Amino acid sequence: MIEFHSCGHIEPLIDTFIDLGVDILNPIQATANNLRKLRQATQGKMALAGAISTATIMAGPPEKIRSEVRETIQLLGAEGGYFCRPDQGMPFPADHLRAYEEALADYGTY
């Protein structure tokens, strides 16, 4: 299995990643890519990881974090092949991290 790490705007490279046999692309940066377009290009060919904006988790509020988690799981995970994660690792505020984790528990099964 190949998990490929590439930050930033990766849309123009998706076909290359698929041709190379990448199984999981990590992280999908939410603010740098068109998530719907990426999912359409990769569905059934490659799993996606990330796509929860670090800026959203840092700034909050918890309701916005929950909403972004729910919407992103619905968009990227409806047909499988999605690992819901922040698009970068940061020392998140504890209450914001808790809101992300609770939303993942609530919406992460489909």
N, C-alpha and C positions, 0 to 999 in steps of 0.2 A: 504494500500500500504506500502511496506517495502523498504526503501532506506538504503542500507548497506554501511558504510564507512570502507574501508580497504586499507591502503597504501601498496606499495611494490609489490612484485612478488606474484600474487594471482592465477596464472594459475592452480596449483594443487588443488585448493579449489573450482573451478567453479562448479563442479557437486554437491558439498555439498551446495553451495549457492543456486543453482537451487532447490535442494531437500528441502531446508528450506523455499522456497517460496520468495526469494529475487526478487523484481521487478526491482530495479535500483541498479547497482553497481557503487559506486563513491568513489574515483576517480580511473580511470584507468591510472596508471602511464606509460607513453609512453616508457620510457627507461628501465623499469623493466619487461615488458611483450611483448609477441609476439601478436600484435594487430590482425593480421589476424586469428591466432589460437583462440583467445578469441572470436572474432566475429562469427566464425564458430561454436563454442561450445554453444554460447548464443543466436544466431539469433532466434527470435520468442519465446524465453523463458525468456529473461531478457534484460532490457535496460542498456546501458552503458553510463557513463558520464565521462568526462575528456579527457585524451589521447592527449592533446596538451602540449608538453613539456615546462615546466616552464623555463628550460635552454634556449630553443629556443627563448621564448618571452623576457627573460632577455638580451640575447646577441644580438638578431637580426641577420642580418639587417631586415628591414620590408619585403623585398622580400622573405626571407627565412620563415618568420612567415606566410605570405600569402600562400606560397607553402605548408607548413605543414598543415595549416587549410584546404586547398582545398583537399589535398591527404587523410587526416584523415577522413573528411566528406565523401569522395567517398568510402573509405574502410569500415568505421563503420556505416555510415548512409544510404547507398544505398537502403536498404530495410526497413528503419525506425529503431526506437529503439535506437537512439543515441542523447545525449545532448553534444554538442561541448563546452567544457570548458577547461581552463588550468588544469593541473593535480595537481596543488597546488596554493594556494593564496600567492601572493607576492606583494610588492610595485614595480610594473613594471614601466620601463621608459615610460613616457607619449606617445612618438611617437611609441613605440613598442606596447603598449596597443591599441592605435588607429589603428595600422596596423592589429592587431588581430580582433578588432571589425569591421573594414571595410571588412576584408576577410570573417568574419562570415556573414555579411550582403550580400556580393556578392555570397558566395557559400553555405550558410546555408539552401537554399530552393531547394528541389529536388523532 
